Amino acid sequence: MDAIALILAATEAPAEGGGSFLVSPSLGLMIWTLLSFGVALLLLRRLAFPQLAAFLDRRRQAIADEIEESERLRAESDKVLAEYRSRLAEAREQAEDIVVRARKAGETTEEQARNEAKAYREQLLETTRKDIESETRRALDEIRKEVANLTITATEKVTRKTLDSDDHRRLIEDALSEVDFTALAGPAADGGER
């Protein structure tokens, strides 16, 4: 405290030679200034510098911890990204596999549908052929009956008499043997083949 009072007293005293004492310092003022500086430095060194050093150490450690944490997070994110990429590649392969299987299933289904349609068409053709053959036979039978009736009628007119059943049968068989029914049936008698 004495040093501060002395400095204050010196600042209030008029300087010799007309200038300020700060502009032309004296030896005593320099000693007191150096002594005050040394005490202040000693106090700072004992009290403030350790706290500042501890604060700076804590700050340095916090920054190092944050850098370490960011490196760990980056490594973890790289690992997750690599896993994501591998899963994405696997999903793409599975999607391509699904598309290939679906395409094959579609082709198989299409082939089955073609085969079933072909079999159905063949079945319809066979049914139609059989229907044509049966209709041809039925028509030929009707023609035979009509020819037989006409023959009987013509024979009755020619002979002007009624024939017994044996005569009828013989005349019908003779007339039918003379008629070419295959010519009447045309291409339908062949079973409808082309």
Buried (B, 14 or more C-beta within 10 A) or exposed (E): EEEEEEBEEBEEEEBEEEEEBEEEEEEEBEEBEEEEEEEEEEEEEEEEEEEEEEEEEEEEEEEEEEEEEEEEEEEEEEEEEEEEEEEEEEEEEEEEEEEEEEEEEEEEEEEEEEEEEEEEEEEEEEEEEEEBBEEBEEBBEEBBEEBBEEBBEEBEEEEEEEBEEEBBEEBBEEBBEEEEBEEBBEEBBEEBEE
